[in-house]
């Protein structure tokens, strides 16, 4: 792959956007590479967590200028296909069965905000800058809207979608886009701490918990009660759940933590 870099360290995969010369801006090839990678990470790969970062001084500056220049000459049908490909990429990242941890630094603009939004846990350097700047180009934050709205809600979206204003990491924390803000010098340490917390948990339970969020979020009270009862019954009866409960009662580490 040319525009993303993958490094595996034990059960953790490190996914790096690798176009530092353009601040890791998207082009069609990067979109295809990210989607292909995301669709290949699943059961049987041994991956328990993924760290997403950007090479060079920025996380992701949104759309590549050359790509945008080409899109300006597209027909409506070509633009629909291009947008559908982008939406499929974000959807594939959002549906990862394992936790996606964002390491956000420098600029996260437009689609970079979308990438931050699909991360289960996002840690930002305190000097990071964010913007949903599409309206300033006469566009809208279209395919990223569902993922960003799910994180920041309608009120913040009404301000930030409509103005395209830049906002700080502290503001991103306040509206729920990121989960922790640290000095740039502490970014890797905090990401490692979050990875450690994931690896201390049962891998099947983590995957099941992630799936449970989506199932319960769109359910009414009666449906949610049935979903949650089934979920805990399944986990208690599972080999991993049985091992976790035994380890707790016996005051020892569970099997999945041995050798860490």
C-alpha positions in Angstrom: 0.0 0.0 0.0 1.3 3.4 -0.9 -0.6 5.9 1.1 -1.1 4.1 4.4 1.5 2.3 6.5 0.8 -0.7 8.7 2.9 -2.0 11.5 2.0 -4.9 13.7 3.3 -5.1 17.3 1.9 -8.1 19.0 -1.9 -7.8 19.1 -1.9 -4.1 18.2 -1.9 -2.8 14.7 -0.5 0.7 14.0 -2.2 2.4 11.0 -0.5 5.5 9.8 -1.7 7.9 7.1 1.4 8.3 5.0 1.2 11.4 2.8 3.1 13.9 5.1 4.0 16.1 2.1 0.2 17.1 1.9 -0.6 16.8 5.6 -2.1 13.3 5.0 -4.9 14.7 2.9 -7.2 12.2 1.2 -7.1 11.2 -2.4 -9.0 8.4 -4.1 -6.1 5.9 -3.6 -5.9 6.6 0.1 -9.7 6.1 0.5 -9.5 2.8 -1.3 -6.5 1.6 0.8 -8.2 2.6 4.0 -11.4 0.8 3.1 -9.6 -2.4 2.0 -7.5 -2.4 5.2 -10.6 -1.9 7.4 -12.6 -4.6 5.7 -9.7 -7.1 6.3 -9.4 -6.6 10.0 -11.7 -8.9 11.8 -12.1 -12.3 13.5 -9.1 -14.6 13.2 -6.5 -11.8 12.5 -5.3 -11.7 16.1 -5.6 -7.9 16.2 -7.1 -6.6 19.5 -6.6 -2.8 19.0 -5.7 -0.4 16.3 -3.9 3.0 16.7 -4.6 5.5 13.9 -2.2 8.3 13.4 -0.7 10.6 10.7 2.9 10.8 9.5 4.6 14.2 9.7 3.2 17.4 11.3 -0.5 16.7 10.9 -3.1 14.1 11.5 -5.2 14.7 8.3 -5.9 17.9 6.5 -9.1 16.7 4.7 -9.3 16.5 0.9 -6.3 16.7 -1.3 -6.3 19.9 -3.4 -5.5 18.0 -6.6 -8.2 15.4 -5.9 -10.7 18.3 -5.3 -9.6 20.0 -8.5 -10.4 16.8 -10.5 -13.7 16.4 -8.6 -14.8 19.9 -9.7 -14.9 18.6 -13.3 -16.8 15.4 -12.5 -20.3 14.8 -13.7 -23.0 14.4 -11.1 -22.9 10.6 -11.5 -19.1 10.6 -11.0 -19.5 12.8 -7.9 -22.1 10.4 -6.5 -19.7 7.4 -7.0 -16.8 9.4 -5.4 -18.9 10.3 -2.4 -20.2 6.7 -2.1 -16.6 5.4 -2.0 -15.7 7.9 0.8 -18.8 7.0 2.8 -18.0 3.3 2.5 -14.5 3.9 3.8 -15.7 5.8 6.9 -18.4 3.2 7.4 -15.8 0.4 7.3 -13.6 2.2 9.9 -16.7 2.9 12.1 -17.7 -0.8 12.0 -14.3 -2.3 13.0 -14.8 -5.1 15.4 -11.8 -4.0 17.4 -11.2 -0.7 19.1 -9.8 2.1 17.0 -7.7 4.6 19.0 -6.9 7.9 17.4 -3.6 9.7 17.9 -4.5 13.2 16.8 -1.9 16.0 16.4 -1.4 19.1 14.2 -4.4 19.7 11.9 -7.5 17.6 11.7 -9.6 19.3 9.1 -12.8 18.2 7.3 -12.4 14.5 6.7 -9.7 14.5 9.4 -12.6 15.4 11.8 -14.5 12.5 10.3 -11.6 10.2 11.1 -11.5 11.4 14.6 -15.2 10.8 15.0 -15.0 7.2 13.9 -12.3 6.4 16.5 -13.7 4.7 19.6 -11.1 6.6 21.7 -9.5 9.8 20.5 -6.5 11.3 22.2 -5.4 14.8 21.0 -2.3 16.9 21.5 -3.2 20.1 23.2 -2.0 22.2 20.2 -4.1 20.2 17.7 -6.5 22.3 15.6 -9.8 21.1 14.1 -12.3 22.5 11.6 -15.3 21.4 9.5 -14.3 24.0 6.9 -16.3 22.7 3.9 -18.8 25.6 3.9 -15.9 28.0 3.3 -15.4 26.2 0.0 -19.1 26.3 -0.9 -19.4 22.6 0.1 -20.9 20.7 3.1 -19.4 18.1 5.5 -21.6 15.5 3.8 -20.4 11.9 4.1 -18.8 12.5 7.5 -22.0 14.1 9.0 -23.5 10.9 10.5 -20.3 10.0 12.3 -19.5 13.6 13.5 -23.1 14.1 14.6 -23.0 10.9 16.6 -20.0 12.3 18.5 -20.7 16.0 19.0 -24.5 16.3 18.7 -26.8 18.7 16.9 -26.0 21.8 18.9 -22.3 21.8 18.3 -22.8 20.7 14.7 -25.1 23.7 14.0 -22.3 26.0 15.0 -19.4 24.2 13.5 -21.0 22.9 10.3 -22.4 26.3 9.5 -19.4 28.5 10.2 -16.5 26.3 9.3 -14.7 27.9 12.2 -11.5 26.4 13.6 -11.6 25.0 17.1 -9.1 23.8 19.7 -8.4 20.5 21.2 -10.0 21.7 24.4 -13.2 22.5 22.6 -13.1 19.2 20.8 -12.9 17.6 24.3 -15.8 19.7 25.6 -18.1 18.6 22.7 -17.1 14.9 22.9 -15.1 14.7 19.7 -12.0 13.6 21.6 -11.7 11.9 24.9 -8.4 13.2 26.3 -6.1 16.2 25.6 -2.5 16.0 26.6 0.8 17.9 25.9 2.3 16.8 22.6 5.2 15.3 24.4 2.8 13.0 26.3 0.7 11.9 23.3 2.4 8.5 22.8 2.3 7.8 26.5 -1.4 8.4 26.8 -2.1 6.4 23.7 -0.1 3.5 25.1 -2.1 3.8 28.3 -5.4 3.5 26.4 -4.0 0.5 24.5 -3.0 -1.1 27.7 -6.5 -0.7 29.1 -8.0 -2.4 26.0 -5.5 -5.3 26.3 -6.4 -5.8 30.0 -10.0 -6.6 29.0 -11.3 -9.8 27.4 -10.9 -9.5 23.6 -14.3 -11.1 22.9 -16.0 -8.9 25.5 -14.5 -5.8 24.0 -15.8 -6.7 20.6 -19.2 -7.6 22.1 -19.4 -4.4 24.0 -18.7 -2.3 20.9 -21.4 -4.1 19.0 -23.8 -3.7 22.0 -23.5 0.1 21.9 -24.8 0.2 18.3 -27.6 -2.2 19.0 -28.8 -0.5 22.2 -28.4 3.1 20.9 -31.2 2.7 18.3 -33.5 0.5 20.4 -36.6 1.4 22.5 -36.8 0.4 26.2 -38.5 -3.0 25.6 -36.2 -4.0 22.8 -33.1 -2.7 24.7 -34.1 -4.8 27.7 -34.2 -8.0 25.6 -30.9 -7.1 23.8 -29.0 -6.5 27.1 -30.4 -9.6 28.8 -29.3 -11.7 25.9 -25.9 -10.0 25.8 -25.0 -10.6 29.5 -26.4 -14.2 29.4 -24.2 -15.0 26.4 -21.1 -13.5 28.0 -21.6 -15.2 31.3 -21.9 -18.6 29.5 -18.9 -18.0 27.3 -15.5 -19.5 27.9 -14.0 -16.1 28.2 -16.6 -14.8 30.6 -16.2 -17.9 32.8 -12.4 -17.5 32.8 -12.7 -13.8 33.7 -15.1 -14.4 36.6 -12.9 -17.3 37.9 -9.8 -15.1 37.7 -11.5 -12.3 39.6 -12.6 -14.7 42.4 -9.2 -16.4 42.5 -7.4 -13.0 42.6 -5.3 -13.7 39.6 -4.8 -12.4 36.1 -7.1 -13.9 33.4 -5.6 -16.0 30.7 -5.7 -13.2 28.1 -3.4 -11.0 30.3 -0.8 -13.7 30.8 2.5 -12.9 29.2 1.8 -9.2 28.8 
